[in-house]
């Protein structure tokens, strides 16, 4: 179980399928201020690869990624 970092915002993408989780994650990340943390929860298997790629492409930091049942949690920090 993760959650060392308390997220500033949460995004629930459970029940959504590619490309919706990535699209919504991108929208939320664009709204964050530097230093803020977003937790995304998704159950689309494609998100497990797609969201870390998005985070890397945007130059952000993936603090944590862990699974609880069929849900994948991503904890993302906006840096710079």
N, C-alpha and C positions, 0 to 999 in steps of 0.2 A: 504494500500500500504506500502510495506516494504522499504528496501534499506537504513537503517541507516548506514550500513557499505559498503564502496566502495570495491567491490571485486578486487583482483589482476588478477584473471582469470575467464573466463566465459566458460561454457560448455552447448551447446544446444543439448538436447536429444529429442526435439520435433519430433514426428513421429516414434520414436524407441520404441520397446516393450521388455518387460522382456525376458531375463536378460540383454539386451544391455545397458539400462541406468545405471544400477548398475556397470556393467563391465567397462564402459567408465568412470564413476565417480571414480571408484577405480584407474584406470590408471592415471587420472589427479591428484588425491590426492597424489599418490606416487611421483609425480613430484614436488609438492609444497615444499617450504622451511617452517620451523617453523615460525609461525606468519602470513603466507599468507592466503588469503581468496579466496575460490572458490565459484562462484554462478553457480548452475546447474538449468536448466529449462527443465522440462519434462511434457509430457501429458499422460503418461501411468499411469493409476490408481494404479497399483501395486507399482510404484515408491514411492508413498506417505508413504507406510509402509517400503519398502525395503531400501531406501536410509538412513532414520534415523537409521535403524538397522545396516547398514554398518558403518555409522559414529560412532555409539556407540562401535561397535566391534573393530574398529581401534583406539579407544581412542581419537577421535577428538571431536570438539565442533560444534554442530548445532546452529548457532547464530539465524537463522530465518528460518521459513517455512511459506509460504503464497501462496494463490491462486489468479490468475488473469484469469478469465474466466475458460477455461479447462486446463490451464497451472499451474503447481506447481513449485514454486521457492524454492530452498534450498540454504542457505548461510552457508558455512561450513568453519571453521577455523582450520588450522593445529596447534595443541598445542603440545609442546615437540617433 
